[in-house]
Amino acid sequence: MQDQLSQTFSALADPTRRAMLARLSTGEANVSDLARPFLGEMSLPAITKHLQVLEKAGLITKTRKAQWRSCKINGDGLKDAADWMEQYRIFWEESFDRLDAYLKTVTANPSEGNKNDSDQ
């Protein structure tokens, strides 16, 4: 069984699911509206499967009111992934800042290094 973060990244790995999330970022939509851009290239059961993956990953929630099945984006699922990535962004940013500081000290006075060589 996958942990929630793995499910989130797995769900985000598919371009169809990312497109569905992009559509939902503009507001709630029913399943038919979400399916419409993909119907020429995939079946309705395949679209339903994509929505199930997004729901299981916690990225969307689905509601049912009579015949209307609407979906909306769940920001909490995306926040967990963003928080996980943030710790690595901070690590790399600090590492690059240290590298930048080191390179500035090494290249601060390149002529001094040559001067010492000629004195010998």
NUVODO-981813 format. One record per residue (C-alpha): x, y, z; chain. Coordinates in steps of 0.25 Angstrom, whole numbers, plus 5000, padded with zeros to 4 digits. Layout:
N
PT   c1   c2   c3 kette
PT    X    Y    Z     A
...
END
This chain:
120
PT   c1   c2   c3 kette
PT 5000 5000 5000     A
PT 5005 5014 4996     A
PT 5006 5025 5006     A
PT 4998 5038 5003     A
PT 5010 5046 4998     A
PT 5013 5035 4988     A
PT 4999 5034 4983     A
PT 4999 5049 4981     A
PT 5012 5049 4973     A
PT 5007 5037 4965     A
PT 4994 5044 4962     A
PT 5001 5057 4958     A
PT 5010 5049 4949     A
PT 4999 5047 4938     A
PT 4997 5059 4929     A
PT 4982 5056 4927     A
PT 4980 5057 4943     A
PT 4988 5070 4943     A
PT 4979 5076 4932     A
PT 4967 5072 4941     A
PT 4973 5078 4953     A
PT 4976 5091 4945     A
PT 4961 5091 4940     A
PT 4957 5089 4955     A
PT 4966 5101 4959     A
PT 4956 5110 4952     A
PT 4944 5104 4960     A
PT 4935 5092 4963     A
PT 4931 5084 4950     A
PT 4923 5072 4948     A
PT 4929 5059 4942     A
PT 4923 5061 4928     A
PT 4930 5075 4928     A
PT 4943 5069 4932     A
PT 4942 5058 4922     A
PT 4939 5066 4910     A
PT 4953 5070 4906     A
PT 4957 5055 4906     A
PT 4946 5048 4900     A
PT 4952 5047 4886     A
PT 4964 5040 4891     A
PT 4959 5032 4903     A
PT 4947 5025 4908     A
PT 4938 5029 4919     A
PT 4942 5018 4928     A
PT 4957 5022 4926     A
PT 4953 5036 4930     A
PT 4946 5031 4942     A
PT 4958 5023 4946     A
PT 4966 5036 4946     A
PT 4956 5043 4955     A
PT 4957 5031 4964     A
PT 4972 5033 4965     A
PT 4971 5048 4968     A
PT 4961 5045 4979     A
PT 4969 5034 4985     A
PT 4981 5043 4985     A
PT 4972 5053 4993     A
PT 4974 5064 4981     A
PT 4959 5065 4978     A
PT 4946 5062 4985     A
PT 4933 5057 4978     A
PT 4919 5060 4982     A
PT 4906 5054 4977     A
PT 4893 5062 4977     A
PT 4883 5054 4969     A
PT 4888 5052 4955     A
PT 4899 5063 4957     A
PT 4913 5058 4961     A
PT 4922 5070 4963     A
PT 4937 5070 4966     A
PT 4945 5081 4973     A
PT 4960 5082 4976     A
PT 4965 5079 4990     A
PT 4976 5088 4993     A
PT 4980 5080 5005     A
PT 4985 5069 4997     A
PT 4994 5078 4989     A
PT 4999 5085 5001     A
PT 5005 5073 5006     A
PT 5013 5071 4994     A
PT 5017 5085 4993     A
PT 5021 5085 5008     A
PT 5030 5072 5005     A
PT 5036 5079 4993     A
PT 5039 5092 5001     A
PT 5048 5085 5010     A
PT 5057 5081 4998     A
PT 5056 5095 4992     A
PT 5061 5101 5005     A
PT 5073 5091 5005     A
PT 5077 5094 4991     A
PT 5075 5109 4992     A
PT 5084 5109 5005     A
PT 5094 5100 4998     A
PT 5095 5109 4986     A
PT 5096 5121 4995     A
PT 5108 5115 5002     A
PT 5114 5111 4988     A
PT 5112 5125 4983     A
PT 5119 5131 4996     A
PT 5131 5121 4994     A
PT 5132 5125 4979     A
PT 5132 5140 4983     A
PT 5144 5138 4992     A
PT 5152 5129 4982     A
PT 5150 5139 4971     A
PT 5150 5152 4979     A
PT 5165 5155 4975     A
PT 5170 5146 4964     A
PT 5182 5156 4961     A
PT 5187 5154 4975     A
PT 5189 5139 4973     A
PT 5197 5142 4960     A
PT 5205 5153 4968     A
PT 5210 5142 4978     A
PT 5214 5133 4967     A
PT 5223 5143 4960     A
PT 5229 5147 4974     A
PT 5235 5133 4975     A
END
